[in-house]
Amino acid sequence: MTDLHGFITGSTLVAALAIAIGILGPALGMGRAIAQALDSLARQPEAEKAITRTLFIGLAMIESLAIYCLAVVLIVLFRNPLLAYMLK
């Protein structure tokens, strides 16, 4: 039973690490996109609607990467395909 506990603990730690690394890229991308949008708004305030609309679409695309990462980690964590080999 200790092998099973070790496997579950290891997969939990790997899942936590994967979500931390997987969220890092989109978080940095969102920060950079917002900074660039604010810079663009400071330079051209009359283009506020176009910049804001494009920013929100871009942020939604970036956020979808983080959600995909979360979905994959949850699938691997709760429906781990290697668990069947450990139970045999």
C-alpha positions in Angstrom: 0.0 0.0 0.0 3.0 2.4 0.4 3.6 2.3 -3.3 0.1 3.5 -4.0 0.4 6.3 -1.4 3.7 7.4 -2.8 2.2 7.3 -6.3 -0.8 9.4 -5.3 1.4 11.9 -3.4 3.8 12.2 -6.3 1.0 12.7 -8.8 -0.5 15.4 -6.6 2.8 17.2 -6.3 3.4 17.0 -10.1 -0.1 18.3 -10.7 0.5 21.2 -8.4 3.8 22.0 -10.1 2.2 21.6 -13.6 -0.5 24.1 -12.8 2.0 26.5 -11.3 4.2 26.4 -14.4 1.2 26.3 -16.8 -0.3 29.5 -15.3 3.0 31.4 -15.3 3.0 31.9 -19.0 -0.5 33.2 -19.4 -0.1 35.4 -16.3 3.0 37.1 -17.8 1.3 37.4 -21.2 -1.8 39.1 -19.6 0.4 41.5 -17.7 2.3 42.4 -20.8 -0.9 42.8 -22.9 -2.5 45.1 -20.3 0.7 47.2 -20.0 0.8 47.6 -23.8 -2.9 48.5 -23.9 -2.4 51.2 -21.3 0.6 52.5 -23.2 -1.5 52.6 -26.4 -4.3 54.4 -24.6 -1.9 57.0 -23.3 -0.6 57.7 -26.8 -4.0 57.6 -28.6 -6.9 58.2 -26.2 -9.3 58.6 -29.2 -8.9 54.9 -30.1 -10.1 53.7 -26.7 -13.0 51.6 -27.9 -10.9 49.7 -30.5 -8.0 49.1 -28.1 -10.3 48.0 -25.3 -12.2 45.6 -27.5 -9.1 44.1 -28.9 -7.6 43.9 -25.4 -10.6 41.9 -24.0 -10.5 39.5 -26.9 -6.8 38.9 -26.5 -7.2 38.5 -22.7 -9.9 35.9 -23.3 -7.6 34.0 -25.6 -4.8 34.1 -23.1 -7.0 33.0 -20.3 -8.2 30.0 -22.3 -4.6 28.7 -22.2 -4.7 28.8 -18.5 -8.1 27.0 -18.4 -6.8 24.3 -20.8 -3.9 23.8 -18.5 -6.2 23.4 -15.5 -8.4 21.0 -17.4 -5.5 18.8 -18.4 -4.1 18.8 -14.8 -7.5 17.9 -13.3 -8.0 15.0 -15.8 -4.5 13.6 -15.1 -5.0 14.1 -11.3 -8.5 12.5 -11.0 -8.5 10.1 -13.9 -4.8 9.1 -13.9 -4.2 6.5 -16.6 -1.2 5.1 -14.8 -3.2 4.3 -11.7 -4.6 1.1 -13.3 -1.0 -0.2 -13.5 -0.3 0.6 -9.9 -3.4 -1.3 -8.7 -2.4 -4.6 -10.5 
